[in-house]
Amino acid sequence: MNTATVDTMKKHNFSAGPAILPANVIKESAQAVTNFNNSGLSILEVSHRGADFVAVLEEAIASTKELLNINDDYEVLFLTGGASSQFFMTAMNILNEDETACYINTGTWSTKAIKEAKLFGNVNELASSEDTNFSYIPKGYNVPEDSKYLHITTNNTIFGTQFHALPDTKVPIVADMSSDIFSRPIDINRYAIIYAGAQKNLGPAGTTLVIVRKDILGKVNRTIPTMLDYRTHIKKNSSFNTPPVYPIYVCMLTMRWLKEQGGVSAMEIHNEEKAAIIYDVIDSTPLYKGAAAKEDRSLMNVTFTLADDSLNDAFLAAATEAGCVGIKGHRSVGGFRASIYNAMPKESVQILADVMTEFAKVHG
Ligand SMILES: *Cc1c(COP(=O)(O)O)cnc(C)c1O
């Protein structure tokens, strides 16, 4: 092999999370570690109350509002504790003990959200796809009008399913968008709360984006610990305590990049095109079997198995050889998962698709 023509460093990162970030964002983040804003200081050592970082936080909030078309009824917060803390914070802040919230159970993360909400009020698990190991998005249920909220996981990172339409209801929605935030436009008015751990489609691990409609707060009769009360963070503009400075900075850079790309509408088109490249191989090659129901397939996480499990190691080796990393499926689904978030270039998706096609020619 002529190594001069092969970039052996080039990796195509299909990891589910923490996950790929735009190359430019990585470059600028690295630069800020050594010299942030030409201050002669590292971003790792500056005050969260200093003007330079306050400007970063304000830009991150403003860009979130701009990209998702969020009006002034809502507040944008950058918190810590991961999406997993939002499983309980959402219910703790808006669900009274004698009220009922509805949940759609579409996988591991929904199941965890349900468990936590039950600590605070009544949970009505309206629909679930557990019967088929969460291979589809349930439909055809009615959301009782007196429900406090309806909780959904818009994209199921592990199982590779995604809501392509919102449930037909006027009940405000609480959504875990950890793995598809900023991947497409949303209608903000349908939501009471949106939350997303940054490390899938937005930035590095360490911060959680929360978008909350102000008028739903202050209506529960329990005492909420200060740090777990959204109103604390609203009042202090996400700086009640030391916010995760560096993760927020990287999120801000990702949003700059998103705007350069044309925003979330452009992203949606790009994401549809990328996903189609791999799903087309799955559908046209008997060796591959998609794990999710076709109409509910995720544009972010493509899950598939091989018709012959004994070929798994050889397939993984072929993908690795081509620089494709992070494609081993989650243990609860098996097989493979290609996570193709916003930052994943189409060229990298094509390389994985080519590996799949070539592998099927030899082993199919
Ligand atoms: C990864 C993930 C989580 C968990 O996020 P943490 O920030 O690790 O708590 C929750 N929900 C979804 C949909 C996820 O993909």
Ligand as a Chemical Component Dictionary entry (heavy atoms), coordinates in Angstrom:
data_LIG
# 
_chem_comp.id                   LIG 
_chem_comp.type                 NON-POLYMER 
_chem_comp.pdbx_formal_charge   0 
_chem_comp.three_letter_code    LIG 
# 
loop_
_chem_comp_atom.comp_id 
_chem_comp_atom.atom_id 
_chem_comp_atom.alt_atom_id 
_chem_comp_atom.type_symbol 
_chem_comp_atom.charge 
_chem_comp_atom.model_Cartn_x 
_chem_comp_atom.model_Cartn_y 
_chem_comp_atom.model_Cartn_z 
_chem_comp_atom.pdbx_ordinal 
LIG C1 C1 C 0 -27.452 10.216 26.474 1  
LIG C2 C2 C 0 -28.874 10.460 26.742 2  
LIG C3 C3 C 0 -29.339 10.746 28.038 3  
LIG C4 C4 C 0 -28.437 10.784 29.247 4  
LIG O1 O1 O 0 -27.693 11.927 29.232 5  
LIG P1 P1 P 0 -26.705 12.297 30.440 6  
LIG O2 O2 O 0 -26.299 13.683 30.099 7  
LIG O3 O3 O 0 -25.579 11.305 30.395 8  
LIG O4 O4 O 0 -27.449 12.198 31.727 9  
LIG C5 C5 C 0 -30.685 11.012 28.195 10 
LIG N1 N1 N 0 -31.532 10.962 27.150 11 
LIG C6 C6 C 0 -31.117 10.696 25.903 12 
LIG C7 C7 C 0 -32.113 10.682 24.779 13 
LIG C8 C8 C 0 -29.786 10.417 25.661 14 
LIG O5 O5 O 0 -29.363 10.141 24.418 15 
# 
loop_
_chem_comp_bond.comp_id 
_chem_comp_bond.atom_id_1 
_chem_comp_bond.atom_id_2 
_chem_comp_bond.value_order 
_chem_comp_bond.pdbx_ordinal 
LIG C1 C2 SING 1  
LIG C2 C3 SING 2  
LIG C2 C8 DOUB 3  
LIG C3 C4 SING 4  
LIG C3 C5 DOUB 5  
LIG C4 O1 SING 6  
LIG O1 P1 SING 7  
LIG P1 O2 DOUB 8  
LIG P1 O3 SING 9  
LIG P1 O4 SING 10 
LIG C5 N1 SING 11 
LIG N1 C6 DOUB 12 
LIG C6 C7 SING 13 
LIG C6 C8 SING 14 
LIG C8 O5 SING 15 
# 
